[in-house]
Every structure is written in structure tokens, then in C-alpha cells.
């Protein structure tokens, strides 16, 4: 004797849950965004540990060499908006990036940073 099974009405009936799973899968929610820290402007310098990034020397050297923001960004391996943010003082490059910047701009690394003690005096 044949038993007639009811026809599935939705796609869920076609794809039953995996055997042995035993629990419903839930969607993972993204972490809530943390509040941004306020911007700290300090006479053209941005805090980097015990040193300050001197954005004015950075921008002046780029212009002296005749490099556009896009050309420098391509050379450093970053996007152009990152270079704009460095020059405006919104952000500062990492220490590793500072080494690449000093090589690209043919300038000693210490010209791109200022010591806190020297800038306070």
C-alpha cells in the first residue's frame, strides 16, 4: 500500500536542517561602532607615541619635489584620501609608513617628526 505524502508548500520543506545540528542558526550581528575620539590638533603636528608628525614638512616636501597627492599615494601604496588626511592633520601615518614616506620624499625620518620635549620648549 502506498502512502501519499503532502506536497511541500515552501522551499524550507525541500531543504530540511542538517542532521546532527540540533540547533537553529542565527544571524551574527556586527559589533556596535565605538564613538570616535575627538580630533586633536596641535600646531600642525599629530601625536605618534613620544613623537609628533609634522604635516607641514610633509606637505612642503611633496610640493618641492613636484609630486601630486595621487603620485605619492601610488608610491606609498595607499589611497589618495589617506594622504589628504595626513596633510590636513586629521590622521597621522603609522611608524612603518613614516619610513616609506621618508624614502619616497628623500628626506631623513627625523625631519618628519618632532620630539615632544623640543616642541614644548
C-alpha positions as CSV (number, residue, x, y, z in Angstrom):
1,X,0.0,0.0,0.0
2,X,1.3,3.4,-0.9
3,X,1.1,6.4,1.4
4,X,0.7,9.8,-0.2
5,X,2.9,12.4,1.2
6,X,1.7,16.0,1.3
7,X,3.3,18.3,-1.2
8,X,5.7,20.8,0.3
9,X,4.4,24.3,0.3
10,X,7.6,26.2,0.8
11,X,11.3,25.9,0.0
12,X,12.0,25.1,3.6
13,X,10.4,21.7,3.2
14,X,12.7,20.9,0.3
15,X,15.8,21.7,2.4
16,X,15.5,20.2,5.9
17,X,18.0,21.2,8.5
18,X,21.3,19.3,8.6
19,X,21.3,16.0,10.5
20,X,23.1,16.3,13.8
21,X,23.0,20.0,14.0
22,X,20.1,20.2,16.5
23,X,20.1,24.0,16.9
24,X,18.8,26.8,14.9
25,X,21.4,29.0,13.2
26,X,21.1,32.7,13.9
27,X,22.4,35.6,12.1
28,X,25.6,37.1,13.7
29,X,25.2,40.8,14.4
30,X,28.0,43.2,13.8
31,X,29.6,44.9,16.8
32,X,28.3,48.3,17.6
33,X,30.5,51.1,16.4
34,X,32.5,52.9,19.1
35,X,32.4,56.6,19.4
36,X,35.2,58.4,17.7
37,X,37.8,60.2,19.7
38,X,37.8,63.9,19.3
39,X,40.3,65.3,16.9
40,X,43.4,66.7,18.5
41,X,45.0,69.4,16.5
42,X,48.4,70.7,17.8
43,X,50.1,73.3,15.6
44,X,50.4,71.1,12.6
45,X,51.6,68.0,14.4
46,X,49.9,64.7,15.3
47,X,50.8,62.6,18.2
48,X,52.8,59.4,17.5
49,X,54.0,57.9,20.7
50,X,56.6,60.3,22.1
51,X,57.0,62.0,18.7
52,X,54.7,64.3,16.7
53,X,54.1,64.0,13.0
54,X,54.9,67.3,11.3
55,X,52.4,67.6,8.5
56,X,53.7,70.9,7.2
57,X,57.1,69.5,6.4
58,X,55.4,66.5,4.8
59,X,53.2,68.7,2.5
60,X,56.1,71.2,1.7
61,X,58.5,68.4,0.7
62,X,55.8,66.8,-1.5
63,X,55.3,70.1,-3.3
64,X,59.0,70.8,-3.6
65,X,59.5,67.5,-5.4
66,X,56.5,68.3,-7.6
67,X,54.6,65.2,-6.7
68,X,50.8,65.2,-6.8
69,X,48.9,63.6,-4.0
70,X,47.9,60.7,-6.3
71,X,51.5,60.0,-7.4
72,X,52.7,60.0,-3.8
73,X,49.8,57.7,-2.7
74,X,50.6,55.2,-5.5
75,X,54.3,55.2,-4.5
76,X,53.4,54.6,-0.8
77,X,50.7,52.0,-1.6
78,X,47.8,53.9,0.0
79,X,44.8,55.7,-1.4
80,X,44.9,59.5,-2.2
81,X,42.4,60.3,0.5
82,X,44.8,59.0,3.1
83,X,47.5,61.4,2.0
84,X,44.9,64.2,2.1
85,X,44.1,63.3,5.7
86,X,47.8,63.3,6.7
87,X,48.2,66.7,5.2
88,X,45.1,68.1,6.9
89,X,46.2,66.7,10.3
90,X,43.1,64.5,10.6
91,X,45.2,61.4,11.0
92,X,48.9,60.5,11.2
93,X,50.8,57.8,9.4
94,X,52.0,54.7,11.3
95,X,55.7,54.4,12.1
96,X,56.1,51.8,9.4
97,X,54.5,54.1,6.9
98,X,56.7,57.0,8.0
99,X,59.8,55.0,6.9
100,X,58.3,54.6,3.5
101,X,57.4,58.3,3.3
102,X,60.9,59.3,4.2
103,X,62.3,57.1,1.4
104,X,59.8,58.4,-1.1
105,X,60.4,62.0,-0.3
106,X,64.2,61.6,0.0
107,X,64.2,63.2,3.5
108,X,65.5,62.0,6.8
109,X,62.9,60.4,9.1
110,X,63.6,62.8,11.9
111,X,62.5,65.8,9.7
112,X,59.0,64.3,9.6
113,X,58.7,64.0,13.3
114,X,59.3,66.4,16.2
115,X,60.3,65.4,19.7
116,X,57.7,66.4,22.4
117,X,60.4,68.0,24.6
118,X,61.7,70.1,21.7
119,X,58.2,71.2,20.6
120,X,57.2,72.1,24.2
121,X,60.2,74.4,24.6
